[in-house]
Amino acid sequence: MEMLRRLQAERPLVFWLVLLVGFWVAFRLLIFVAELILGPFGLPGWAPLALVLVGLVVVARRQDSR
């Protein structure tokens, strides 16, 4: 964690680029897992995206209520 704080202070552009790529990879991984789970049910192609977005909203609402 200290390394990320130091990177943010010394090289903010690299820090934000690493953060953006990390979020993108994590989102793609969540979509892949949702596709694996929902694949056998024959749902439309947007169903995994909807499942991931609903899950993120639920997590955000639970964080907000604490």
Backbone torsions as a table, in degrees:
resi	resn	phi	psi	omega
1	MET	NA	-37.9	178.7
2	GLU	-62.3	-36.2	179.8
3	MET	-63.6	-40.1	179.1
4	LEU	-66.6	-39.5	177.8
5	ARG	-64.9	-40.5	178.5
6	ARG	-67.4	-39.4	177.2
7	LEU	-63.6	-39.8	178.6
8	GLN	-63.5	-37.3	-178.7
9	ALA	-77.1	-40.1	-174.2
10	GLU	-86.5	-38.7	-177.3
11	ARG	-137.2	78.7	-175.1
12	PRO	-63.9	-33.0	-179.7
13	LEU	-65.2	-43.7	178.3
14	VAL	-64.5	-41.3	179.1
15	PHE	-58.2	-48.9	-177.7
16	TRP	-68.6	-32.5	176.5
17	LEU	-66.6	-43.8	177.5
18	VAL	-63.4	-41.7	179.3
19	LEU	-63.8	-43.8	179.4
20	LEU	-63.0	-46.0	178.9
21	VAL	-64.0	-38.8	177.9
22	GLY	-62.4	-44.9	177.7
23	PHE	-64.8	-40.0	-179.8
24	TRP	-63.8	-44.9	179.6
25	VAL	-65.1	-41.9	179.1
26	ALA	-63.9	-41.0	179.1
27	PHE	-65.2	-42.8	178.9
28	ARG	-64.1	-36.9	177.8
29	LEU	-65.9	-41.7	176.4
30	LEU	-62.1	-41.7	177.6
31	ILE	-62.4	-42.8	179.9
32	PHE	-61.2	-45.2	179.6
33	VAL	-65.0	-40.5	177.8
34	ALA	-64.4	-37.2	177.0
35	GLU	-65.2	-38.6	177.8
36	LEU	-64.1	-39.8	-178.2
37	ILE	-73.2	-43.0	-174.7
38	LEU	-89.3	-10.6	-175.9
39	GLY	-54.5	-48.6	-176.4
40	PRO	-66.9	-12.3	-176.4
41	PHE	-87.1	-7.1	177.8
42	GLY	68.4	31.1	179.1
43	LEU	-79.4	162.9	179.2
44	PRO	-63.2	164.9	-175.3
45	GLY	-64.0	-23.6	-178.5
46	TRP	-85.4	-6.3	-177.6
47	ALA	-61.6	-43.1	178.1
48	PRO	-62.2	-39.6	177.9
49	LEU	-63.1	-43.3	178.9
50	ALA	-62.9	-40.9	179.1
51	LEU	-62.3	-44.7	-180.0
52	VAL	-64.5	-45.0	-179.6
53	LEU	-64.2	-40.8	176.9
54	VAL	-63.0	-41.7	177.8
55	GLY	-62.1	-40.9	178.1
56	LEU	-66.4	-37.1	177.3
57	VAL	-65.3	-42.5	179.1
58	VAL	-62.3	-44.1	178.6
59	VAL	-62.6	-43.3	-179.5
60	ALA	-64.0	-40.4	179.3
61	ARG	-67.1	-36.8	177.7
62	ARG	-67.9	-37.2	177.7
63	GLN	-66.8	-36.6	-178.2
64	ASP	-69.5	-32.5	-176.2
65	SER	-78.8	-12.3	-178.8
66	ARG	-80.4	NA	NA
